Amino acid sequence: MDTRLLNLLVCPVCKGPLAHHRPPHNERHELVCNADRLAFPVRDGIPVMLENEARSLDGDTGRESATTSAAADRQAH
């Protein structure tokens, strides 16, 4: 990925900085927001900056499960 592009990209959730993780130093190629504990995938050299595509770094207790339970609560009422 182009370094200039990386300097412009921020987390779509909190607008904070992103860390560029890539092989061989990391298992996956992704942009990581440490504040939100989310990892956004990079596919074919293109960052996918969608919250619903992000991987939670917190495992089962991450943002995805919190979002799902909040949506379920709204539908129940």
DSSP file (Angstrom, degrees, kcal/mol; ACC not computed):
  #  RESIDUE AA STRUCTURE BP1 BP2  ACC     N-H-->O    O-->H-N    N-H-->O    O-->H-N    TCO  KAPPA ALPHA  PHI   PSI    X-CA   Y-CA   Z-CA
    1    1 A M              0   0    0      0, 0.0     2,-0.3     0, 0.0    45,-0.1   0.000 360.0 360.0 360.0 148.1    0.0    0.0    0.0
    2    2 A D     >  -     0   0    0      1,-0.1     4,-2.0     2,-0.0     3,-0.3  -0.502 360.0-140.6 -70.3 129.5    1.1    3.5   -0.7
    3    3 A T  H  > S+     0   0    0     -2,-0.3     4,-1.8     1,-0.2    -1,-0.1   0.843 102.0  57.9 -60.9 -35.3    2.5    5.3    2.4
    4    4 A R  H  > S+     0   0    0      1,-0.2     4,-0.8     2,-0.2    -1,-0.2   0.900 106.5  48.8 -63.0 -39.7    0.7    8.5    1.4
    5    5 A L  H >> S+     0   0    0     -3,-0.3     4,-1.7     1,-0.2     3,-0.8   0.913 108.2  53.9 -65.2 -42.7   -2.6    6.8    1.4
    6    6 A L  H 3< S+     0   0    0     -4,-2.0    12,-0.2     1,-0.3    -1,-0.2   0.862 104.4  55.4 -60.1 -35.9   -1.9    5.2    4.8
    7    7 A N  H 3< S+     0   0    0     -4,-1.8    -1,-0.3     1,-0.2    -2,-0.2   0.756 110.2  46.4 -69.1 -23.6   -1.2    8.7    6.2
    8    8 A L  H << S+     0   0    0     -4,-0.8    -1,-0.2    -3,-0.8    -2,-0.2   0.761  93.5  91.8 -88.2 -27.7   -4.6    9.9    5.1
    9    9 A L     <  +     0   0    0     -4,-1.7     9,-0.4     9,-0.0     2,-0.3  -0.447  49.7 174.2 -75.9 139.6   -6.7    7.0    6.4
   10   10 A V        -     0   0    0     -2,-0.2     6,-0.1     7,-0.1    23,-0.1  -0.887  44.8 -76.0-133.1 167.0   -8.2    7.1    9.8
   11   11 A C     >  -     0   0    0      5,-2.7     4,-1.8    -2,-0.3    38,-0.0  -0.450  35.1-143.0 -62.5 129.9  -10.6    4.8   11.7
   12   12 A P  T  4 S+     0   0    0      0, 0.0    -1,-0.2     0, 0.0    39,-0.1   0.664  97.0  48.7 -70.9 -14.0  -14.1    5.3   10.3
   13   13 A V  T  4 S+     0   0    0      3,-0.1    -2,-0.0    38,-0.0    38,-0.0   0.923 132.4   7.1 -88.9 -53.9  -15.5    4.8   13.9
   14   14 A C  T  4 S-     0   0    0      2,-0.1    -1,-0.0     3,-0.1    -3,-0.0   0.483  89.4-124.3-111.8  -5.3  -13.4    7.1   16.0
   15   15 A K     <  +     0   0    0     -4,-1.8     0, 0.0     1,-0.2     0, 0.0   0.682  65.3 140.0  66.5  19.6  -11.3    9.0   13.4
   16   16 A G        -     0   0    0      1,-0.2    -5,-2.7    -6,-0.1    -1,-0.2  -0.295  58.6 -75.4 -86.5 174.8   -8.2    7.8   15.2
   17   17 A P        -     0   0    0      0, 0.0     2,-0.4     0, 0.0    17,-0.4  -0.271  42.2-140.2 -70.7 156.4   -4.9    6.6   13.7
   18   18 A L        -     0   0    0     -9,-0.4     2,-0.4   -12,-0.2    15,-0.2  -0.928   3.4-139.1-119.4 142.7   -4.5    3.2   12.2
   19   19 A A  E     -A   32   0A   0     13,-2.8    13,-3.1    -2,-0.4     2,-0.8  -0.852  19.6-132.0 -98.3 136.0   -1.6    0.8   12.4
   20   20 A H  E     -A   31   0A   0     -2,-0.4     2,-0.5    11,-0.2    11,-0.2  -0.796  26.4-175.4 -92.4 109.7   -0.6   -1.1    9.2
   21   21 A H  E     +A   30   0A   0      9,-2.8     9,-2.5    -2,-0.8    -2,-0.0  -0.900  14.3 154.5-105.7 132.1   -0.2   -4.8   10.0
   22   22 A R    >>  -     0   0    0     -2,-0.5     4,-1.3     7,-0.2     3,-0.8  -0.992  34.7 -55.1-153.2 156.2    1.0   -7.1    7.2
   23   23 A P  T 34 S+     0   0    0      0, 0.0     4,-0.1     0, 0.0     5,-0.0  -0.350 106.2  31.6 -63.5 153.3    2.8  -10.4    6.5
   24   24 A P  T 34 S+     0   0    0      0, 0.0     3,-0.0     0, 0.0     4,-0.0  -0.997 128.7  40.9 -87.5  -3.8    5.4  -11.6    7.3
   25   25 A H  T <4 S+     0   0    0     -3,-0.8     2,-0.3     1,-0.0     3,-0.0   0.798 125.2  32.2 -74.4 -26.8    5.3   -9.7   10.6
   26   26 A N  S  < S-     0   0    0     -4,-1.3    -1,-0.0     1,-0.1    -5,-0.0  -0.904  78.5-124.8-128.2 156.5    1.6  -10.3   11.2
   27   27 A E  S    S+     0   0    0     -2,-0.3     2,-0.3    -4,-0.1    -1,-0.1   0.873  93.0  35.8 -67.0 -38.7   -0.7  -13.1   10.2
   28   28 A R  S    S-     0   0    0     -6,-0.1     2,-0.8    -3,-0.0    -2,-0.1  -0.796  77.5-122.0-119.0 157.0   -3.2  -10.9    8.3
   29   29 A H        +     0   0    0     -2,-0.3    13,-2.1    13,-0.2     2,-0.3  -0.882  61.2 126.3 -96.8 110.6   -3.0   -7.8    6.1
   30   30 A E  E     -AB  21  41A   0     -9,-2.5    -9,-2.8    -2,-0.8     2,-0.5  -0.978  60.6-113.3-158.6 164.0   -5.1   -5.2    7.9
   31   31 A L  E     -AB  20  40A   0      9,-3.1     9,-3.5    -2,-0.3     2,-0.5  -0.945  37.4-152.4-107.1 126.3   -5.4   -1.7    9.3
   32   32 A V  E     -AB  19  39A   0    -13,-3.1   -13,-2.8    -2,-0.5     2,-0.7  -0.858  15.1-159.9-112.0 129.5   -5.8   -1.8   13.1
   33   33 A C  E  >> - B   0  38A   0      5,-3.1     5,-1.6    -2,-0.5     4,-1.1  -0.919   7.0-170.6-100.4 109.8   -7.5    0.8   15.3
   34   34 A N  T  45S+     0   0    0     -2,-0.7    -1,-0.1   -17,-0.4   -16,-0.1   0.798  82.4  58.3 -72.1 -27.6   -6.1    0.2   18.8
   35   35 A A  T  45S+     0   0    0    -18,-0.3    -1,-0.2     1,-0.2    -2,-0.0   0.917 118.6  29.1 -67.7 -43.7   -8.6    2.5   20.4
   36   36 A D  T  45S-     0   0    0      2,-0.1    27,-0.2    20,-0.0    -1,-0.2   0.511 103.4-127.4 -94.0  -6.2  -11.7    0.7   19.1
   37   37 A R  T  <5 +     0   0    0     -4,-1.1    20,-3.2     1,-0.2    21,-0.5   0.910  63.0 137.3  58.8  44.5   -9.9   -2.7   19.0
   38   38 A L  E   < -BC  33  56A   0     -5,-1.6    -5,-3.1    18,-0.2     2,-0.5  -0.943  43.3-155.5-123.0 144.7  -11.0   -3.2   15.4
   39   39 A A  E     -BC  32  55A   0     16,-2.5    16,-3.0    -2,-0.4    -7,-0.2  -0.978   9.0-155.6-120.8 119.0   -9.0   -4.6   12.4
   40   40 A F  E     -B   31   0A   0     -9,-3.5    -9,-3.1    -2,-0.5    14,-0.1  -0.818  23.1-122.4 -95.2 126.8  -10.0   -3.5    8.9
   41   41 A P  E     -B   30   0A   0      0, 0.0     7,-3.0     0, 0.0     2,-0.5  -0.269   9.9-145.6 -70.4 153.2   -9.0   -6.0    6.2
   42   42 A V  E     -D   47   0B   0    -13,-2.1     2,-0.5     5,-0.2   -13,-0.2  -0.981  20.6-171.9-115.6 115.6   -6.9   -5.0    3.2
   43   43 A R  E >   -D   46   0B   0      3,-2.6     3,-1.9    -2,-0.5   -13,-0.0  -0.942  68.6 -15.9-115.8 123.2   -8.0   -7.1    0.2
   44   44 A D  T 3  S-     0   0    0     -2,-0.5    -1,-0.2     1,-0.3     0, 0.0   0.849 129.6 -53.2  53.6  37.1   -6.0   -7.0   -3.1
   45   45 A G  T 3  S+     0   0    0      1,-0.2    -1,-0.3    -3,-0.1    -3,-0.0   0.496 117.1 113.1  80.9   4.4   -4.2   -3.9   -1.8
   46   46 A I  E <   -D   43   0B   0     -3,-1.9    -3,-2.6   -45,-0.1     2,-0.3  -0.941  64.9-132.0-113.9 121.2   -7.5   -2.0   -1.1
   47   47 A P  E     -D   42   0B   0      0, 0.0     2,-0.9     0, 0.0    -5,-0.2  -0.519  11.0-145.1 -71.5 133.5   -8.4   -1.2    2.5
   48   48 A V        -     0   0    0     -7,-3.0     2,-0.6    -2,-0.3   -17,-0.1  -0.847  17.9-175.6 -99.6  99.5  -12.0   -2.2    3.4
   49   49 A M        +     0   0    0     -2,-0.9     2,-0.5    -9,-0.1    -1,-0.1  -0.269  36.4 123.8 -97.4  47.5  -13.0    0.6    5.8
   50   50 A L    >>  -     0   0    0     -2,-0.6     3,-1.4     1,-0.1     4,-0.7  -0.920  58.3-141.6-109.1 130.9  -16.5   -0.6    6.7
   51   51 A E  G >4 S+     0   0    0     -2,-0.5     3,-0.9     1,-0.3    -1,-0.1   0.867 102.9  55.1 -59.3 -37.9  -17.3   -1.2   10.4
   52   52 A N  G 34 S+     0   0    0      1,-0.2    -1,-0.3    -3,-0.1    -3,-0.0   0.638 107.9  50.3 -73.9 -11.2  -19.3   -4.3    9.6
   53   53 A E  G <4 S+     0   0    0     -3,-1.4    -1,-0.2    -5,-0.1    -2,-0.2   0.529  90.2 106.3 -95.4 -10.3  -16.3   -5.8    7.7
   54   54 A A    <<  -     0   0    0     -3,-0.9     2,-0.5    -4,-0.7   -14,-0.2  -0.373  67.9-130.5 -74.6 148.2  -13.9   -5.2   10.6
   55   55 A R  E     -C   39   0A   0    -16,-3.0   -16,-2.5    -2,-0.1     2,-0.3  -0.845  21.5-125.2 -97.1 131.0  -12.6   -7.9   12.9
   56   56 A S  E >   -C   38   0A   0     -2,-0.5     3,-0.7   -18,-0.2   -18,-0.2  -0.584   9.5-155.7 -75.1 134.2  -12.9   -7.4   16.6
   57   57 A L  T 3  S+     0   0    0    -20,-3.2    -1,-0.1    -2,-0.3   -19,-0.1   0.506  88.6  69.0 -85.1  -4.4   -9.6   -7.8   18.4
   58   58 A D  T >  S-     0   0    0    -21,-0.5     3,-1.1     1,-0.3     2,-0.2   0.364  94.3-141.3 -94.5   4.4  -11.5   -8.6   21.6
   59   59 A G  G X  S-     0   0    0     -3,-0.7     3,-1.3     1,-0.2    -1,-0.3  -0.519  71.2  -6.6  72.8-136.4  -12.8  -11.9   20.4
   60   60 A D  G 3  S+     0   0    0      1,-0.3    -1,-0.2    -2,-0.2     5,-0.1   0.644 134.1  57.9 -71.3 -15.4  -16.4  -12.8   21.4
   61   61 A T  G <  S+     0   0    0     -3,-1.1    -1,-0.3     4,-0.1    -2,-0.1   0.186  88.2 113.0-100.1  17.8  -16.8   -9.8   23.7
   62   62 A G  S <> S-     0   0    0     -3,-1.3     4,-1.6    -6,-0.1     3,-0.4   0.020  86.8 -79.0 -84.5-170.7  -16.1   -7.3   20.9
   63   63 A R  H  > S+     0   0    0    -27,-0.2     4,-2.9     1,-0.2     5,-0.2   0.816 121.1  62.9 -58.4 -37.2  -18.0   -4.6   19.1
   64   64 A E  H  > S+     0   0    0      1,-0.2     4,-2.3     2,-0.2    -1,-0.2   0.924 106.5  42.7 -60.6 -45.9  -19.8   -7.1   16.8
   65   65 A S  H  > S+     0   0    0     -3,-0.4     4,-2.3     2,-0.2    -1,-0.2   0.859 114.3  51.6 -69.9 -33.8  -21.6   -8.9   19.6
   66   66 A A  H  X S+     0   0    0     -4,-1.6     4,-2.0     2,-0.2    -2,-0.2   0.905 111.2  47.6 -67.6 -40.8  -22.4   -5.6   21.3
   67   67 A T  H  X S+     0   0    0     -4,-2.9     4,-2.1     2,-0.2    -2,-0.2   0.907 112.3  49.9 -64.9 -42.2  -23.9   -4.3   18.1
   68   68 A T  H  X S+     0   0    0     -4,-2.3     4,-2.0    -5,-0.2    -2,-0.2   0.910 111.9  46.9 -64.1 -43.2  -25.9   -7.5   17.5
   69   69 A S  H  X S+     0   0    0     -4,-2.3     4,-2.0     2,-0.2    -1,-0.2   0.849 110.6  52.8 -69.6 -33.3  -27.3   -7.5   21.1
   70   70 A A  H  X S+     0   0    0     -4,-2.0     4,-1.8     2,-0.2    -1,-0.2   0.900 110.1  48.4 -67.0 -40.1  -28.2   -3.8   20.8
   71   71 A A  H  X S+     0   0    0     -4,-2.1     4,-1.9     1,-0.2    -2,-0.2   0.891 110.5  51.4 -66.5 -39.1  -30.1   -4.5   17.5
   72   72 A A  H  X S+     0   0    0     -4,-2.0     4,-1.7     1,-0.2    -1,-0.2   0.884 107.9  52.5 -64.9 -38.2  -31.9   -7.4   19.2
   73   73 A D  H  X S+     0   0    0     -4,-2.0     4,-0.9     1,-0.2    -1,-0.2   0.895 108.4  50.6 -63.9 -40.2  -33.0   -5.2   22.1
   74   74 A R  H  < S+     0   0    0     -4,-1.8     3,-0.5     1,-0.2    -1,-0.2   0.892 110.8  48.5 -65.4 -39.0  -34.4   -2.6   19.7
   75   75 A Q  H  < S+     0   0    0     -4,-1.9    -1,-0.2     1,-0.2    -2,-0.2   0.813 105.4  58.9 -71.4 -29.7  -36.4   -5.3   17.9
   76   76 A A  H  <        0   0    0     -4,-1.7    -1,-0.2     1,-0.2    -2,-0.2   0.750 360.0 360.0 -70.9 -23.6  -37.8   -6.7   21.1
   77   77 A H     <        0   0    0     -4,-0.9    -1,-0.2    -3,-0.5    -2,-0.2   0.447 360.0 360.0 -95.3 360.0  -39.4   -3.4   22.1
